[in-house]
Amino acid sequence: MGADGTWQRRCHLLDASESGAKLEVEGSTDPLKAQEFFLVLSTTGLAFRRCELIWVDGSQVGIHFVTARTKGKANAEKQRVCSQ
């Protein structure tokens, strides 16, 4: 779901770790390029993680879970992946 609530996409969680996840997204991945969004993990919306997009490969995306301590790390990782 967009951080501003203006869009949402269904997805399947393919892999997850403490710091991020790999998702299979249904529909266009273009809105995710807004960089920051929420991964809603429950039907009630009470379980969610704030995320940043790291990479896109077709319908699969890599995301980094944003916390106050990791905000800068995700940007550094994104720059490293994009420069490869």
Backbone as a chain_set.jsonl record, in Angstrom:
{"seq": "MGADGTWQRRCHLLDASESGAKLEVEGSTDPLKAQEFFLVLSTTGLAFRRCELIWVDGSQVGIHFVTARTKGKANAEKQRVCSQ", "coords": {"N": [[0.846, -1.17, 0.0], [0.515, 2.212, -0.81], [2.392, 4.792, 0.815], [0.938, 7.069, 1.136], [-1.589, 6.104, 0.899], [-2.879, 6.017, -1.566], [-2.692, 3.966, -3.45], [-2.671, 0.395, -3.974], [-1.41, -2.973, -4.071], [-1.789, -6.445, -4.623], [0.209, -9.091, -3.32], [2.595, -11.799, -3.128], [4.441, -13.241, -0.598], [7.615, -14.259, -1.037], [10.086, -14.724, 0.122], [11.649, -13.943, 3.212], [13.426, -11.946, 5.576], [14.973, -10.652, 8.541], [15.642, -8.083, 7.778], [14.469, -7.532, 5.289], [12.573, -8.427, 2.27], [11.454, -10.621, -0.387], [9.183, -10.232, -2.93], [6.39, -11.297, -4.931], [4.64, -9.513, -7.135], [1.316, -8.692, -7.955], [0.032, -7.359, -10.882], [0.995, -4.075, -12.052], [4.293, -2.969, -11.227], [5.002, -0.379, -11.098], [3.897, 1.644, -9.242], [5.336, 1.024, -6.918], [7.761, 2.141, -7.282], [7.683, 4.551, -6.156], [9.222, 4.562, -4.063], [8.912, 4.528, -1.086], [6.739, 2.591, 0.882], [4.044, 0.653, 2.361], [4.041, -2.66, 3.553], [1.423, -4.578, 4.047], [0.53, -6.893, 6.36], [-1.634, -8.219, 7.401], [-5.184, -8.885, 7.328], [-6.63, -7.013, 8.701], [-5.017, -4.853, 8.761], [-3.446, -4.237, 10.901], [-0.961, -5.342, 11.254], [1.969, -4.456, 9.837], [4.715, -3.383, 7.737], [7.02, -0.799, 7.168], [8.491, 0.001, 4.091], [11.188, 0.079, 1.66], [11.864, 0.168, -1.776], [14.204, -1.93, -3.329], [15.099, -3.467, -5.548], [13.876, -4.445, -8.832], [12.638, -7.084, -10.759], [11.034, -7.966, -13.317], [7.983, -9.188, -12.277], [8.802, -9.592, -9.728], [10.069, -8.242, -6.706], [12.551, -6.727, -4.616], [12.659, -5.772, -1.284], [13.414, -3.533, 1.411], [13.086, -3.424, 4.87], [12.15, -0.573, 6.59], [13.522, 1.115, 9.282], [14.15, 3.367, 11.989], [16.898, 3.229, 12.411], [17.866, 2.07, 10.068], [17.321, 3.61, 7.842], [19.178, 5.107, 6.199], [20.805, 2.995, 5.325], [19.355, 1.467, 3.457], [19.229, 3.153, 1.237], [21.943, 3.255, 0.545], [22.376, 0.553, -0.121], [20.64, 0.307, -2.296], [21.89, 2.002, -4.155], [24.265, 0.57, -4.511], [23.335, -1.865, -5.651], [22.118, -0.911, -7.999], [24.303, 0.074, -9.363], [25.656, -2.097, -10.24]], "CA": [[0.0, 0.0, 0.0], [1.266, 3.452, -0.855], [2.526, 5.495, 2.091], [-0.141, 8.062, 1.205], [-2.85, 5.38, 0.8], [-3.537, 6.202, -2.861], [-2.626, 2.77, -4.282], [-2.331, -0.867, -3.323], [-1.201, -4.124, -4.943], [-1.697, -7.752, -3.961], [1.51, -9.717, -3.558], [2.902, -13.037, -2.428], [5.725, -13.198, 0.077], [8.432, -15.387, -1.505], [11.207, -14.917, 1.041], [11.724, -12.829, 4.16], [14.457, -11.965, 6.606], [14.761, -9.575, 9.505], [15.87, -6.779, 7.165], [13.75, -7.287, 4.042], [11.803, -9.529, 1.702], [11.29, -10.754, -1.837], [7.754, -10.335, -3.185], [5.849, -11.453, -6.28], [3.587, -8.497, -7.153], [0.261, -8.82, -8.958], [-0.179, -6.074, -11.551], [2.151, -3.223, -12.318], [5.183, -2.616, -10.114], [5.315, 1.048, -11.209], [3.67, 2.439, -8.025], [6.345, 0.752, -5.904], [8.917, 2.988, -7.55], [7.524, 5.745, -5.323], [10.298, 4.302, -3.124], [8.503, 4.11, 0.246], [5.373, 2.081, 0.931], [3.784, -0.26, 3.468], [3.686, -4.044, 3.292], [0.383, -4.89, 5.024], [0.674, -8.325, 6.601], [-2.858, -8.79, 7.964], [-6.402, -8.379, 6.702], [-7.119, -5.861, 9.466], [-4.074, -3.75, 8.607], [-2.75, -3.956, 12.158], [0.426, -5.805, 11.123], [2.534, -3.911, 8.605], [6.108, -2.942, 7.786], [7.374, 0.282, 6.24], [9.461, -0.599, 3.175], [11.782, 0.797, 0.538], [12.16, -0.682, -2.917], [15.635, -2.106, -3.586], [15.278, -3.903, -6.934], [12.714, -4.971, -9.555], [12.957, -8.028, -11.828], [9.711, -8.38, -13.787], [6.961, -9.037, -11.244], [9.411, -9.795, -8.423], [10.756, -7.067, -6.166], [13.261, -6.844, -3.353], [12.358, -4.634, -0.426], [14.144, -3.385, 2.667], [12.222, -2.904, 5.918], [12.675, 0.692, 7.084], [13.451, 1.46, 10.704], [14.88, 4.613, 12.213], [18.335, 2.984, 12.282], [18.278, 1.561, 8.763], [16.879, 4.5, 6.775], [20.293, 5.389, 5.304], [21.358, 1.749, 4.788], [18.6, 1.053, 2.271], [19.66, 3.989, 0.117], [23.282, 2.806, 0.162], [22.217, -0.749, -0.778], [20.002, 0.556, -3.59], [22.912, 2.546, -5.035], [25.196, -0.509, -4.807], [22.681, -2.801, -6.567], [21.89, -0.243, -9.273], [25.561, 0.341, -10.066], [26.231, -3.376, -10.692]], "C": [[0.893, 1.235, 0.0], [1.292, 4.145, 0.494], [1.426, 6.538, 2.264], [-1.518, 7.427, 1.05], [-3.539, 5.46, -0.55], [-3.478, 4.985, -3.772], [-2.336, 1.547, -3.42], [-2.191, -1.966, -4.37], [-1.218, -5.378, -4.081], [-0.32, -8.317, -4.255], [1.606, -11.001, -2.758], [4.3, -12.896, -1.845], [6.514, -14.438, -0.318], [9.547, -15.732, -0.535], [11.244, -13.72, 1.972], [12.874, -13.045, 5.127], [14.13, -10.843, 7.583], [14.84, -8.203, 8.834], [15.069, -6.494, 5.898], [13.035, -8.518, 3.526], [11.85, -9.5, 0.185], [9.807, -11.033, -2.07], [7.477, -10.603, -4.652], [4.615, -10.55, -6.304], [2.593, -8.775, -8.275], [0.017, -7.449, -9.571], [1.12, -5.311, -11.696], [2.974, -2.956, -11.058], [5.511, -1.121, -10.125], [5.046, 1.846, -9.932], [4.721, 2.213, -6.944], [7.576, 1.628, -6.087], [8.802, 4.341, -6.86], [8.528, 5.673, -4.172], [9.838, 3.84, -1.748], [7.039, 3.719, 0.237], [5.242, 1.163, 2.136], [3.462, -1.648, 2.938], [2.702, -4.417, 4.396], [0.315, -6.405, 5.157], [-0.567, -8.985, 7.199], [-4.069, -8.181, 7.286], [-6.963, -7.17, 7.435], [-6.211, -4.647, 9.316], [-3.291, -3.426, 9.86], [-1.295, -4.419, 12.144], [0.96, -5.295, 9.784], [3.991, -3.542, 8.835], [6.288, -1.815, 6.787], [8.54, -0.22, 5.403], [10.014, 0.416, 2.186], [12.096, -0.22, -0.547], [13.67, -0.735, -3.142], [15.866, -2.486, -5.043], [13.955, -4.422, -7.501], [13.231, -5.895, -10.648], [11.629, -8.609, -12.31], [8.672, -8.117, -12.717], [7.512, -9.273, -9.837], [10.159, -8.538, -8.001], [11.465, -7.435, -4.871], [12.989, -5.592, -2.543], [13.194, -4.688, 0.843], [13.169, -2.813, 3.684], [12.878, -1.67, 6.537], [12.452, 0.798, 8.591], [14.244, 2.748, 10.861], [16.379, 4.399, 12.012], [18.763, 2.612, 10.879], [17.908, 2.464, 7.604], [18.001, 4.758, 5.77], [20.875, 4.142, 4.653], [20.659, 1.327, 3.513], [19.022, 1.866, 1.065], [21.045, 3.579, -0.368], [23.214, 1.481, -0.587], [21.631, -0.557, -2.172], [21.035, 1.081, -4.58], [23.912, 1.462, -5.441], [24.604, -1.463, -5.833], [22.511, -2.168, -7.941], [23.178, -0.028, -10.053], [26.214, -0.935, -10.588], [25.835, -3.695, -12.112]], "O": [[1.894, 1.297, 0.714], [0.313, 4.09, 1.239], [1.027, 6.855, 3.385], [-2.523, 8.138, 1.068], [-4.68, 5.016, -0.678], [-4.163, 4.97, -4.795], [-1.832, 1.65, -2.302], [-2.795, -1.887, -5.44], [-0.726, -5.377, -2.953], [0.253, -8.056, -5.312], [0.818, -11.257, -1.847], [5.229, -12.476, -2.535], [6.126, -15.553, 0.03], [9.91, -16.899, -0.386], [10.908, -12.606, 1.57], [13.24, -14.176, 5.448], [13.11, -10.169, 7.444], [14.178, -7.262, 9.272], [14.99, -5.343, 5.468], [12.9, -9.52, 4.229], [12.229, -8.506, -0.435], [9.242, -11.955, -1.481], [8.242, -10.183, -5.52], [3.654, -10.795, -5.576], [2.986, -9.06, -9.407], [-0.186, -6.476, -8.845], [2.205, -5.852, -11.485], [2.429, -2.747, -9.974], [6.23, -0.647, -9.246], [5.886, 2.662, -9.554], [4.975, 3.106, -6.135], [8.344, 1.831, -5.147], [9.701, 5.177, -6.959], [8.661, 6.622, -3.4], [10.34, 2.823, -1.268], [6.2, 4.414, -0.335], [6.216, 0.923, 2.85], [2.696, -1.793, 1.985], [3.095, -4.558, 5.553], [0.071, -7.112, 4.179], [-0.555, -10.184, 7.474], [-3.99, -7.084, 6.731], [-7.699, -6.38, 6.845], [-6.586, -3.539, 9.698], [-2.548, -2.445, 9.889], [-0.485, -3.939, 12.936], [0.454, -5.667, 8.725], [4.443, -3.406, 9.972], [5.761, -1.876, 5.676], [9.481, -0.805, 5.94], [9.408, 1.452, 1.912], [12.54, -1.332, -0.262], [14.336, 0.3, -3.144], [16.723, -1.904, -5.708], [13.043, -4.787, -6.759], [14.153, -5.538, -11.382], [11.155, -9.615, -11.783], [8.485, -6.978, -12.29], [6.773, -9.165, -8.859], [10.791, -7.864, -8.814], [11.04, -8.327, -4.136], [13.078, -4.478, -3.06], [13.622, -5.756, 1.282], [12.493, -1.824, 3.401], [14.034, -1.724, 6.958], [11.346, 0.597, 9.094], [14.941, 3.163, 9.935], [17.064, 5.285, 11.5], [19.923, 2.818, 10.523], [18.167, 2.1, 6.457], [17.767, 4.629, 4.569], [21.389, 4.218, 3.537], [21.313, 0.87, 2.576], [19.16, 1.318, -0.029], [21.294, 3.558, -1.573], [23.916, 1.298, -1.581], [22.08, -1.192, -3.126], [21.054, 0.648, -5.732], [24.36, 1.434, -6.587], [25.284, -1.839, -6.788], [22.739, -2.832, -8.953], [23.15, 0.046, -11.281], [27.216, -0.87, -11.3], [26.231, -4.731, -12.645]]}, "num_chains": 1, "name": "protein.A"}
